[in-house]
Amino acid sequence: MSMISIYLNNISSAVRYNLALSKRVGIFNKFSAFTMIRMLDYTDNLELCESVSTIQGDVVECGVWRGGMIAGIAQMFGDSRRYFLFDSFEGLPPVTDKDGAEAKKWQDDHTGATYYENCKAEMSFATAAMEQAGCKQFFLEKGWFSDTLPVFTKSTEIAILRLDGDWYDSTMCCLENLYPKVVPGGLIIIDDYYTWDGCTKAVHDYLSKEQLTVKIERTKNGVCYIRKK
Ligand SMILES: C[S@@+](CC[C@H](N)C(=O)[O-])C[C@H]1O[C@@H](n2cnc3c(N)ncnc32)[C@H](O)[C@@H]1O
């Protein structure tokens, strides 16, 4: 290959990459009022999800708050998939000892900039976000994970499982009930792995309990994920 064609190839892949990135930033801008996720993490989430575009299966998010992250994923894939949104819509449960001192301090400080009323959001926000994504195949599963997940039978094939429930018990409950339903090659995105000790520990405990050898990976901006074998 000549130097000129290498140069032109490099330019065209840079242009393609920038076009894809600006599309993702556009999606973030559309849903930024519905998500707590920072732009770079948000666009990394979308890029990760694009990487499983050829894998069939549902999209499940546990811990949706106002629904802005899963709405962005729905904006990308449209009604070619179904979307399940699990949340108490009553905010986070109380921290336990497994979550550590930082989590307790955060939950006790009702004036903190990231407190958001203990991450409480009305269901109507998530409905509005999914409707703005132009999506019809979405289901809001309201309630505590420990009540809703063990009886959840609507999906048996999950392509993208996004965990954003912050605490140890919430994360563990999601992994125990939903990890087995993720299809080979599917993604498990773990929002709080680098933020909250309880979440980190739940992931380690689950993988160890099930003797799984999957790798815990990280995107360029630090989003944690596992690609199921
Ligand atoms: C950090 S917020 C989610 C942020 C959201 N994914 C976004 O795009 O901004 C955490 C959410 O998890 C929910 N949650 C955490 N643990 C839960 C549990 N055990 N049962 C039900 N909902 C839970 C809270 O209600 C809250 O809406």
The ligand as a MOL file (V3000), in Angstrom:
LIG
                    3D

  0  0  0     0  0            999 V3000
M  V30 BEGIN CTAB
M  V30 COUNTS 27 29 0 0 0
M  V30 BEGIN ATOM
M  V30 1 C -27.5320 6.2400 40.4080 0
M  V30 2 S -29.2070 6.0170 40.0890 0 CHG=1
M  V30 3 C -29.2760 5.4330 38.4270 0
M  V30 4 C -28.7900 6.4360 37.4000 0
M  V30 5 C -29.3030 6.2240 35.9910 0
M  V30 6 N -28.9130 4.9720 35.4140 0
M  V30 7 C -28.9430 7.3710 35.0800 0
M  V30 8 O -28.9150 7.1690 33.8400 0
M  V30 9 O -28.7550 8.4890 35.5510 0 CHG=-1
M  V30 10 C -29.5620 4.5610 41.0200 0
M  V30 11 C -30.9820 4.0670 40.8840 0
M  V30 12 O -31.0420 2.7420 41.3950 0
M  V30 13 C -32.2710 2.5240 42.0250 0
M  V30 14 N -32.0730 1.3860 42.9570 0
M  V30 15 C -30.9360 1.0820 43.6450 0
M  V30 16 N -31.0860 -0.0360 44.3620 0
M  V30 17 C -32.3400 -0.4840 44.1020 0
M  V30 18 C -33.0750 -1.6310 44.5240 0
M  V30 19 N -32.5470 -2.5190 45.3850 0
M  V30 20 N -34.3250 -1.7900 44.0390 0
M  V30 21 C -34.8580 -0.8810 43.1730 0
M  V30 22 N -34.2160 0.2310 42.7410 0
M  V30 23 C -32.9630 0.4250 43.1910 0
M  V30 24 C -32.6100 3.8710 42.6640 0
M  V30 25 O -33.9740 4.0520 42.8590 0
M  V30 26 C -32.0280 4.8620 41.6500 0
M  V30 27 O -33.0070 5.3300 40.7530 0
M  V30 END ATOM
M  V30 BEGIN BOND
M  V30 1 1 1 2
M  V30 2 1 2 3
M  V30 3 1 2 10
M  V30 4 1 3 4
M  V30 5 1 4 5
M  V30 6 1 5 6
M  V30 7 1 5 7
M  V30 8 2 7 8
M  V30 9 1 7 9
M  V30 10 1 10 11
M  V30 11 1 11 12
M  V30 12 1 11 26
M  V30 13 1 12 13
M  V30 14 1 13 14
M  V30 15 1 13 24
M  V30 16 1 14 15
M  V30 17 1 14 23
M  V30 18 2 15 16
M  V30 19 1 16 17
M  V30 20 1 17 18
M  V30 21 2 17 23
M  V30 22 1 18 19
M  V30 23 2 18 20
M  V30 24 1 20 21
M  V30 25 2 21 22
M  V30 26 1 22 23
M  V30 27 1 24 25
M  V30 28 1 24 26
M  V30 29 1 26 27
M  V30 END BOND
M  V30 END CTAB
M  END
